[in-house]
Amino acid sequence: MTLDRRQWMTGLSALGITAAAHAASPLWAATSSKKRESRKRRDAKSPDTHVDVAIIGAGALGAWTAWHLVRRGQNVRIFDAYGAGNGRAASNLQTMFLDPTQGGDALYASMAQRALDGWQNLSNSASLPIVTPCSVLTGLGASEAATIAAAANSSAQSADMLRRSYPQMLWQDGEYAIANSGGGMIAGRRAILETLADARLSVEDIVMPAPLQDKRQQRYTLPDGGTATHLLYACGAWLTEVFPQLITPAKLSAVRHQLFHFGAGQGDVQYRMPAMPAVVDRHFGFTALPDLEGRGVRVWSHRPDASIDPDSFDRRSDDRALAACRQWLAARLPRLANAPVVNSQAAHDCRTNSGDLLMDRFPNHNRVWMLSGGAGRAFGLAPAIGERMADHILDANRAVEPRWSLPSLTGSIIS
Ligand SMILES: Cc1cc2nc3c(=O)[nH]c(=O)nc-3n(C[C@H](O)[C@H](O)[C@H](O)COP(=O)(O)OP(=O)(O)OC[C@H]3O[C@@H](n4cnc5c(N)ncnc54)[C@H](O)[C@@H]3O)c2cc1C
């Protein structure tokens, strides 16, 4: 009998145990001004049969947690059902963005500089650049301008000021924006592969079921017979497949977004840095990233347009989503409204019902962690999120951030 992946995983049971604590050691040193040097990465080490931590999912969050754990002397194996940098993962886009303002949300904004340093450090030793620093403009309606500007510790610029600074953009009276110079454009999939190479880890193509515990040895058993002291499920939207009784799609869902790259005319530098910043248009709910490496201006709507199954959905964009992007361009970047599409893609993101991350233990299993969610921001912040996740794995006493806790996702206290 053949079982599909979902049947196989949900047919296996989960068990659990205690926690371990290790001291953290220093991570990266201060960074950004370092000259970038090309360096050949050393080969990945062959996996051990028993490891401190097995990580399930080699997207941005799994890869960065692995990187931090390796830096702190842990033995790590990392698995992915579809392989490293696979086309179904949320982390597979070509370009990702790190927003330093984070809509004025202090919890995430406080992680942005740390994350940028992490990407910059990786970039410094990579053969090709991994991060390109950029400035960011957050467009705001009159009703939220004062509160978000105060939360972001910045002052809101009026439409008049914005028209003078950014002649390629339209701004209506009553609109505002705040500028922040601490953003970054990150080389998406390539950045994940580089993170893993820097940690000297090779991803194993293994589909991991729910935790199976060897009670005698107090270890978790891996599908190939190996064992691990800790498990981290960083499997994005697939968390609902692995733990269907605990996390339902109503709480954590895979949602579709469609993005388009619009090509400016030959030699037109108005849409490249430094003339054009990244634009997070909260007022209309769209983001545009400046043209990097000639790939065109990347535009996407903040609002997902469908709930999907990340295994089976067809990653093709459609005309309706394109029309919505063109309509926004007509209102904000009018010279691009009829520009050709250079590239387009449908992709999925993983969204908790609050929009927050999930970073918590599996109930009654102190050494089994779940890390997922953080829609629209998890990639850029991954170096800082991964660091926090590694802290938890190495320090059993560290308190979980209440907004990222399982009860805050499921709405109930689980013992
Ligand atoms: C259109 C669009 C634009 C976006 N733009 C940005 C942006 O500019 N900046 C930003 O920060 N974020 C952005 N995001 C969000 C970002 O893509 C995600 O938040 C991030 O990539 C999630 O990473 P992850 O590691 O949690 O999940 P994923 O990248 O989905 O990785 C999960 C991995 O787990 C593997 N897996 C699942 N189940 C198993 C199993 N049982 N065994 C083994 N492996 C398994 C999967 O194969 C997959 O590779 C965007 C999202 C979309 C859709």
The ligand as a Tripos MOL2 file, in Angstrom:
@<TRIPOS>MOLECULE
LIG
   53    58     1     0     0
SMALL
NO_CHARGES

@<TRIPOS>ATOM
      1 C1          5.0910   36.9030   -2.1010 C.3       1 LIG1
      2 C2          5.8340   36.8650   -0.8070 C.ar      1 LIG1
      3 C3          6.7840   37.8150   -0.5260 C.ar      1 LIG1
      4 C4          7.4740   37.7910    0.6890 C.ar      1 LIG1
      5 N1          8.4080   38.7390    0.9130 N.ar      1 LIG1
      6 C5          9.0780   38.7430    2.0710 C.ar      1 LIG1
      7 C6         10.0580   39.7290    2.3110 C.ar      1 LIG1
      8 O1         10.3270   40.5650    1.4620 O.2       1 LIG1
      9 N2         10.7000   39.7190    3.5120 N.ar      1 LIG1
     10 C7         10.4300   38.7710    4.4630 C.ar      1 LIG1
     11 O2         11.0380   38.8190    5.5400 O.2       1 LIG1
     12 N3          9.5130   37.8140    4.2580 N.ar      1 LIG1
     13 C8          8.8310   37.7820    3.0800 C.ar      1 LIG1
     14 N4          7.9140   36.8180    2.8460 N.ar      1 LIG1
     15 C9          7.6930   35.8130    3.8930 C.3       1 LIG1
     16 C10         8.7850   34.7450    3.8580 C.3       1 LIG1
     17 O3          8.7890   34.1510    2.5940 O.3       1 LIG1
     18 C11         8.5270   33.6740    4.9220 C.3       1 LIG1
     19 O4          8.1350   34.2690    6.1370 O.3       1 LIG1
     20 C12         9.7810   32.8360    5.2090 C.3       1 LIG1
     21 O5         10.4170   32.4860    4.0140 O.3       1 LIG1
     22 C13         9.3680   31.6030    5.9790 C.3       1 LIG1
     23 O6         10.4980   30.7780    6.1510 O.3       1 LIG1
     24 P1         10.3580   29.4010    6.9280 P.3       1 LIG1
     25 O7         11.7130   28.8800    7.1340 O.co2     1 LIG1
     26 O8          9.4860   29.5740    8.1300 O.co2     1 LIG1
     27 O9          9.4680   28.4480    5.9670 O.3       1 LIG1
     28 P2          9.8050   27.7390    4.5710 P.3       1 LIG1
     29 O10        10.7390   28.5310    3.7630 O.co2     1 LIG1
     30 O11         8.5050   27.3850    3.9490 O.co2     1 LIG1
     31 O12        10.5770   26.4120    4.9870 O.3       1 LIG1
     32 C14         9.9320   25.2880    5.5360 C.3       1 LIG1
     33 C15        10.6460   24.0470    4.9990 C.3       1 LIG1
     34 O13        10.2180   22.9050    5.7490 O.3       1 LIG1
     35 C16        10.2150   21.7920    4.8800 C.3       1 LIG1
     36 N5          9.3500   20.7570    5.4810 N.ar      1 LIG1
     37 C17         8.0440   20.8640    5.7640 C.ar      1 LIG1
     38 N6          7.5980   19.7600    6.3690 N.ar      1 LIG1
     39 C18         8.6650   18.9260    6.4950 C.ar      1 LIG1
     40 C19         8.8440   17.6220    7.0570 C.ar      1 LIG1
     41 N7          7.8400   16.9400    7.6370 N.pl3     1 LIG1
     42 N8         10.0750   17.0660    7.0100 N.ar      1 LIG1
     43 C20        11.1140   17.7220    6.4290 C.ar      1 LIG1
     44 N9         10.9880   18.9720    5.8830 N.ar      1 LIG1
     45 C21         9.7780   19.5600    5.9230 C.ar      1 LIG1
     46 C22         9.6640   22.3720    3.5700 C.3       1 LIG1
     47 O14        10.0080   21.5690    2.4560 O.3       1 LIG1
     48 C23        10.3180   23.7460    3.5410 C.3       1 LIG1
     49 O15        11.5060   23.7560    2.7890 O.3       1 LIG1
     50 C24         7.2060   36.7910    1.6520 C.ar      1 LIG1
     51 C25         6.2530   35.8050    1.3650 C.ar      1 LIG1
     52 C26         5.5780   35.8300    0.1430 C.ar      1 LIG1
     53 C27         4.5770   34.7620   -0.1420 C.3       1 LIG1
@<TRIPOS>BOND
     1     1     2 1
     2     2     3 ar
     3     2    52 ar
     4     3     4 ar
     5     4     5 ar
     6     4    50 ar
     7     5     6 ar
     8     6     7 ar
     9     6    13 1
    10     7     8 2
    11     7     9 ar
    12     9    10 ar
    13    10    11 2
    14    10    12 ar
    15    12    13 ar
    16    13    14 ar
    17    14    15 1
    18    14    50 ar
    19    15    16 1
    20    16    17 1
    21    16    18 1
    22    18    19 1
    23    18    20 1
    24    20    21 1
    25    20    22 1
    26    22    23 1
    27    23    24 1
    28    24    25 2
    29    24    26 1
    30    24    27 1
    31    27    28 1
    32    28    29 2
    33    28    30 1
    34    28    31 1
    35    31    32 1
    36    32    33 1
    37    33    34 1
    38    33    48 1
    39    34    35 1
    40    35    36 1
    41    35    46 1
    42    36    37 ar
    43    36    45 ar
    44    37    38 ar
    45    38    39 ar
    46    39    40 ar
    47    39    45 ar
    48    40    41 1
    49    40    42 ar
    50    42    43 ar
    51    43    44 ar
    52    44    45 ar
    53    46    47 1
    54    46    48 1
    55    48    49 1
    56    50    51 ar
    57    51    52 ar
    58    52    53 1
@<TRIPOS>SUBSTRUCTURE
     1 LIG1         1 GROUP 0 **** ****
